[in-house]
Amino acid sequence: MLNIVLFGPPGAGKGTQSEKLIEKFQLIHLSTGDLLRSEIAQQTELGMQAKLLMDKGELVPDAVVIGMIRSKLEQNQEANGFIFDGFPRTAAQAEALDNLLSEKNTSINCMLALEVDNEELTKRLLLRGKDSGRADDQNEEIIRNRIKEYNNKTAPLKDFYSAQNKFHAVNGIGSIDEIFNALCTQISAVYQYN
Ligand code: ADP
């Protein structure tokens, strides 16, 4: 199996690159942000609770996202592998993911981190907000809060994966194809493919 954690701040391009990677490597894309937005669209209780936090740019509780990932892993037992996008975002989530995968006798192959500076991120998110209609992309204060949450709670995961020799940084500024090629070069260093 090929299991990749795609890492990087909001607006780094994780969604765009995930789409290309799942096609090339035939992986299942697991985005906790997408899963939460789908719960909101269906107006579930979980979705309504999550929306209150997402609209402020805060993280939803670990137990909620871990539960969603657990059930997606169960539903896709035959998969070639997974791209985790927007998950894990905290140390507790990273530990839970390692445990869930080891129950399935597999593990994370690598964490690929897209690096983009704060100014560029804010610009991209405000631009995306015009098309996506996402409330959390339309307000500069909420964007700053998401970046702050990222720096406080998520950025430390770099050390978690570095300790396992799985952390690889990629420049997230450039054309979509340039960035995609750089990601594929990193993957080829840890995984054999044609
Ligand atoms: P972005 O990376 O652009 O912020 P996402 O779609 O990944 O977009 O996340 C949107 C929001 O969903 C986050 O700000 C957070 O509130 C919530 N969320 C998504 N994934 C997680 C997670 N793993 N843990 C906690 N909250 C999450």
Residues whose N, C-alpha, C, O or C-beta is under 5 A from the ligand:
A	BS01	ADP	P9 P10 G11 T32 G33 D34 L53 M54 G57 E58 L59 V60 V65 G86 F87 P88 R89 R146
